[in-house]
Amino acid sequence: MSIKALKTFHKLYLLVKQGKCIKDSVALGAIGGFLGSVVMALSNYIIYRAHKTEILYGHIAGSIFMRPFKTNARKNYILGQIFHLVSGSGAGLLMIQIFKIFGTDFALLKGTMVGMFTWQGLYNVGQRLKIYTASPHLTKTGYSSLWNNFVYGTVCAYSIKWLAHPSVFLSAEHRTKSHNYNKP
């Protein structure tokens, strides 16, 4: 790695460390979703290594483009993992909209609900519609997927809340506070 790349990563690290710095909603959702997807993929890998699930998300996402046995090749697995991270980044945009409408209070609950919604949409409906050809069969894989999507939603919600500049969700916070406190 070059010195310039290291300096860039260091600047990014400092921004993430301090928090409350991103004003752009799309970038905020994409970064929050990406962070949630990374933690989700790490959780999936740990569970996979413990033999508590039968498949990795890189294999499932890669099977959208190719036959499942081809996702065992490193280059195809990486393509699937990239697609998984991009999908998670896109789902972070849904979390942004929920925060803008309803505010950032109860972030754990809202993140969990987004995680469960993505689990239903991508994992269950995706299997039924045969969007991807790699289909897990064991119940333990369903439970691990449920857990991983819970982790995704939680990390996504809290990273968005942490990184958002106070002005991003100001109207939702104002609307919620004025609605709750102005009742006679």
Summary of the structure (lengths in Angstrom):
residues: 184
radius of gyration: 18.3
end to end distance: 62.3
largest distance: 65.0
contacts: 584
relative contact order: 0.18
helix: 76%
strand: 1%
